[in-house]
């Protein structure tokens, strides 16, 4: 199948590699060509993300995966245009939008800043029957637990509890709350497997491991990352959110941390296992330690 990827960021790099590994043809859509994507085994097509532009770029594609990352309402505009382009396309009738969150079956508004720029797209998808779709989720990325040279994913500083630059892990709550983790490459491999299957469900989940932040700190220490551990309470996070304005960095960071405490970061394990058997049988989804071990064995290789 010829699969288009909307966006040319970090997640798109994993998608390119895993779609090619699954023998798909790959088309990358973006406003401008980034150096990493200048390669002979993919097709790059510029777009301004207007519906006419997208319809033209998707004309010969069989499916579309969005790798767009935008926390503003611009994400809604772009994704509604992607959906409309698929509806108008003669053959591009499979669409995985950029969801990539937690347990949205039970917590559709977690993390809090996700709701406004995701829910309108979810509603538009549910309201139509022309395009097959699923909301794909993997909760927290495992990638932030290895060196930058072992991943495409860029550091996000204090938006993530683990900050290698400062040597501090800022753990929400007691650190014993359960949360789910998945490596970006494994999620991309799962999407590459899913894209040419039928009978999608409204939500799809993959999970490498469900554990705790305290266990993460112990794992990092085991592999030589002996970091200072600090704790921040849910009450303190709520106070930061209350005092700030939506979209401010401190507020988004607090909402990310709150995500670990309110249930949304725990993927539904029964559904994870059922879908693993249904869609991803035989596909290796690594645990945190397996992922860290891969990085240790192959320094400088993107794992």
C-alpha positions as CSV (number, residue, x, y, z in Angstrom):
1,X,0.0,0.0,0.0
2,X,1.0,3.6,-0.5
3,X,0.7,5.4,2.8
4,X,1.0,9.1,3.4
5,X,2.4,10.6,6.5
6,X,1.2,14.2,7.4
7,X,4.0,16.1,9.1
8,X,7.8,15.7,9.0
9,X,8.8,15.7,12.7
10,X,10.2,13.1,15.1
11,X,7.3,10.6,15.1
12,X,7.3,10.8,11.3
13,X,10.8,9.5,11.1
14,X,9.8,6.3,13.0
15,X,6.8,5.9,10.8
16,X,8.9,6.2,7.6
17,X,11.3,3.5,8.8
18,X,8.6,1.1,10.0
19,X,6.3,1.6,7.1
20,X,9.2,0.8,4.7
21,X,10.2,-2.2,6.8
22,X,6.6,-3.4,6.4
23,X,6.9,-3.1,2.6
24,X,4.7,-0.1,2.2
25,X,5.4,2.8,-0.2
26,X,5.8,6.0,1.8
27,X,4.7,9.6,0.9
28,X,5.6,12.4,3.3
29,X,3.4,15.6,3.3
30,X,4.8,18.8,4.8
31,X,5.0,22.5,4.2
32,X,8.8,22.2,3.6
33,X,11.3,19.5,3.0
34,X,13.4,18.7,6.1
35,X,17.0,17.3,5.5
36,X,16.3,13.9,7.1
37,X,13.4,13.3,4.6
38,X,15.6,13.9,1.6
39,X,16.0,10.2,0.7
40,X,15.4,8.1,-2.4
41,X,13.1,5.5,-0.8
42,X,10.2,7.9,0.0
43,X,8.3,10.5,-1.9
44,X,8.0,14.1,-0.5
45,X,5.0,16.2,-1.5
46,X,4.7,19.8,-0.3
47,X,1.3,20.9,1.0
48,X,-0.2,24.0,2.6
49,X,-2.8,21.8,4.4
50,X,-5.7,23.3,2.5
51,X,-8.2,20.8,1.3
52,X,-7.5,21.2,-2.4
53,X,-3.8,20.8,-1.8
54,X,-4.3,17.7,0.3
55,X,-6.7,16.1,-2.2
56,X,-4.0,16.5,-4.9
57,X,-1.3,15.0,-2.7
58,X,-3.4,12.1,-1.6
59,X,-4.8,11.2,-5.0
60,X,-2.8,7.9,-5.3
61,X,-2.5,7.1,-1.6
62,X,-4.3,4.2,0.1
63,X,-4.0,5.5,3.7
64,X,-3.0,8.5,5.8
65,X,-1.3,8.7,9.2
66,X,-1.0,12.1,10.9
67,X,2.2,12.8,12.7
68,X,1.3,16.5,13.2
69,X,2.1,17.9,16.7
70,X,0.2,21.0,17.6
71,X,-1.2,21.8,21.0
72,X,-3.2,24.8,19.6
73,X,-6.6,24.8,17.9
74,X,-4.6,24.8,14.6
75,X,-4.5,21.1,15.1
76,X,-8.3,20.9,14.7
77,X,-8.2,22.9,11.5
78,X,-5.4,20.7,10.0
79,X,-7.0,17.4,11.0
80,X,-10.5,18.4,9.7
81,X,-8.8,19.3,6.4
82,X,-7.0,15.9,6.4
83,X,-10.3,14.1,7.0
84,X,-12.1,16.1,4.3
85,X,-9.3,15.4,1.8
86,X,-9.6,11.7,2.5
87,X,-13.4,11.9,2.0
88,X,-12.8,13.6,-1.4
89,X,-9.9,11.3,-2.4
90,X,-10.7,8.5,-4.8
91,X,-8.9,5.8,-2.7
92,X,-7.4,7.2,0.5
93,X,-10.0,5.8,2.9
94,X,-7.9,4.9,5.9
95,X,-7.0,7.6,8.4
96,X,-5.1,7.5,11.7
97,X,-5.1,11.1,13.1
98,X,-2.6,12.4,15.6
99,X,-4.1,11.3,18.9
100,X,-1.3,9.3,20.7
101,X,-2.6,9.8,24.2
102,X,-3.7,7.6,27.0
103,X,-6.9,5.8,28.0
104,X,-9.3,8.0,26.1
105,X,-12.1,5.4,26.4
106,X,-12.5,6.4,30.1
107,X,-10.6,9.7,30.2
108,X,-11.2,11.6,26.9
109,X,-10.2,14.9,28.5
110,X,-6.9,13.8,29.9
111,X,-4.4,15.4,29.7
112,X,-6.5,18.4,30.1
113,X,-5.0,20.5,27.3
114,X,-5.7,17.7,24.9
115,X,-9.5,18.0,24.9
116,X,-10.1,21.3,23.1
117,X,-7.8,20.4,20.2
118,X,-8.7,16.8,19.8
119,X,-12.4,16.4,20.7
120,X,-13.8,18.3,17.6
121,X,-11.8,15.9,15.4
122,X,-13.0,12.9,17.2
123,X,-16.6,14.1,16.8
124,X,-16.1,14.7,13.0
125,X,-14.7,11.2,12.6
126,X,-17.6,9.6,14.4
127,X,-20.1,11.6,12.3
128,X,-19.0,10.3,8.9
129,X,-18.9,6.9,7.2
130,X,-16.7,7.5,4.2
131,X,-13.3,7.0,5.8
132,X,-12.2,4.2,8.1
133,X,-10.4,5.5,11.2
134,X,-9.1,4.8,14.6
135,X,-7.7,6.8,17.5
136,X,-4.3,5.3,18.2
137,X,-2.8,5.6,21.7
138,X,0.3,4.5,23.5
139,X,0.4,6.8,26.6
140,X,3.9,8.0,27.8
141,X,6.8,7.4,25.4
142,X,9.7,5.2,26.7
143,X,12.1,7.2,24.6
144,X,12.9,9.8,27.2
145,X,14.7,7.2,29.3
146,X,17.6,6.8,26.9
147,X,20.3,9.2,25.6
148,X,19.3,11.7,22.9
149,X,21.7,9.9,20.5
150,X,19.5,6.8,20.8
151,X,16.3,8.4,19.7
152,X,14.7,10.8,17.2
153,X,12.4,12.2,19.9
154,X,13.7,15.5,21.1
155,X,14.1,16.5,24.8
156,X,11.1,18.4,26.1
157,X,12.7,19.7,29.4
158,X,10.3,20.1,32.3
159,X,7.3,18.9,30.3
160,X,8.6,15.4,31.2
161,X,9.3,14.1,34.7
162,X,12.8,12.8,33.6
163,X,15.2,15.6,32.8
164,X,18.7,14.3,32.0
165,X,20.0,17.9,31.5
166,X,19.3,18.9,35.1
167,X,19.7,15.4,36.5
168,X,16.4,15.5,38.2
169,X,13.3,13.3,38.1
170,X,10.2,15.2,39.3
171,X,7.7,12.5,40.1
172,X,4.0,13.4,40.3
173,X,2.2,12.1,43.5
174,X,3.8,9.3,45.5
175,X,5.5,7.7,42.5
176,X,3.5,4.5,43.1
177,X,0.6,5.4,40.7
178,X,0.4,3.1,37.7
179,X,1.2,4.5,34.3
180,X,1.8,3.0,30.8
181,X,4.8,3.4,28.5
182,X,5.6,2.5,24.9
183,X,8.6,3.1,22.7
184,X,7.9,5.4,19.7
185,X,9.4,2.9,17.3
186,X,7.2,0.1,18.6
187,X,4.1,2.3,18.2
188,X,5.1,3.2,14.7
189,X,5.6,-0.5,13.9
190,X,2.2,-1.2,15.2
191,X,0.6,1.4,13.0
192,X,2.5,0.0,10.0
193,X,0.9,-3.4,10.8
194,X,-2.5,-1.9,11.5
195,X,-2.8,0.3,8.4
196,X,-3.6,-2.5,5.9
197,X,-5.9,-4.5,8.2
198,X,-9.6,-4.2,8.3
199,X,-12.2,-4.0,11.1
200,X,-10.6,-1.2,13.0
201,X,-12.1,-0.2,16.3
202,X,-12.7,3.4,17.3
203,X,-9.7,3.3,19.7
204,X,-6.5,1.2,19.4
205,X,-4.0,0.8,22.2
206,X,-0.4,-0.6,22.3
207,X,1.6,-0.8,25.5
208,X,5.1,-1.8,26.3
209,X,4.8,-1.9,30.1
210,X,2.6,-0.5,32.8
211,X,4.6,0.4,35.9
212,X,5.3,3.4,38.2
213,X,7.6,6.4,38.2
214,X,9.4,5.1,41.3
215,X,10.2,1.9,39.3
216,X,11.4,4.1,36.4
217,X,13.8,5.9,38.7
218,X,15.1,2.6,40.0
219,X,15.6,1.3,36.4
220,X,17.5,4.4,35.4
221,X,19.7,4.1,38.5
222,X,20.4,0.4,37.6
223,X,21.8,1.6,34.2
224,X,23.9,4.4,35.6
225,X,21.5,7.3,35.7
226,X,21.6,8.1,39.4
227,X,19.4,11.1,39.4
228,X,18.0,13.4,42.2
229,X,14.3,12.4,42.8
230,X,11.8,15.0,43.8
231,X,8.1,14.7,44.3
232,X,5.2,17.0,43.5
233,X,1.7,16.6,44.9
234,X,-1.5,16.6,43.0
235,X,-2.6,19.6,45.1
236,X,0.5,21.5,44.0
237,X,-0.2,20.7,40.3
238,X,-3.8,21.7,40.6
239,X,-2.7,25.0,42.1
240,X,-0.3,25.7,39.3
241,X,-3.1,25.0,36.8
242,X,-5.5,27.2,38.6
243,X,-3.1,30.1,38.9
244,X,-1.9,30.0,35.3
245,X,-3.5,30.5,31.9
246,X,-4.4,27.8,29.4
247,X,-1.5,27.1,27.0
248,X,1.2,28.5,29.3
249,X,4.3,26.3,29.6
250,X,3.9,25.8,33.4
251,X,0.3,24.9,33.0
252,X,0.9,22.4,30.2
253,X,3.7,20.8,32.3
254,X,1.4,20.5,35.3
255,X,-1.3,19.0,33.2
256,X,1.2,16.5,31.8
257,X,2.2,15.5,35.3
258,X,-1.5,15.4,36.4
259,X,-2.1,12.9,33.6
260,X,0.0,10.4,35.6
261,X,-2.2,10.8,38.7
262,X,-5.8,10.8,37.5
263,X,-6.0,7.5,35.6
264,X,-5.7,8.6,32.1
265,X,-2.1,7.3,31.7
266,X,-3.1,3.7,32.5
267,X,-4.0,2.0,29.2
268,X,-6.9,-0.5,29.4
269,X,-4.9,-3.8,29.8
270,X,-7.6,-6.2,28.7
271,X,-8.2,-4.2,25.5
272,X,-4.4,-3.9,25.0
273,X,-4.0,-7.7,25.2
274,X,-7.0,-8.4,23.0
275,X,-5.9,-6.0,20.3
276,X,-2.3,-7.3,20.5
277,X,-3.7,-10.7,19.6
278,X,-6.1,-9.4,17.0
279,X,-3.9,-6.8,15.2
280,X,-0.3,-7.2,16.4
281,X,0.3,-10.9,16.9
282,X,4.1,-11.6,16.7
283,X,5.1,-7.9,16.9
284,X,7.6,-7.2,19.7
285,X,6.4,-4.3,21.9
286,X,9.3,-3.8,24.3
287,X,9.2,-3.3,28.1
288,X,11.1,-0.4,29.5
289,X,14.1,-2.5,30.5
290,X,14.2,-4.2,27.1
291,X,14.2,-0.7,25.4
292,X,16.9,0.6,27.7
293,X,19.0,-2.5,27.1
294,X,18.7,-2.0,23.3
295,X,20.1,1.5,23.7
296,X,22.9,0.2,25.9
297,X,23.9,-2.5,23.5
298,X,24.0,-0.2,20.5
299,X,25.1,3.3,21.5
300,X,24.3,6.0,19.0
301,X,21.8,3.8,17.2
302,X,18.2,5.0,17.1
303,X,16.3,2.3,19.0
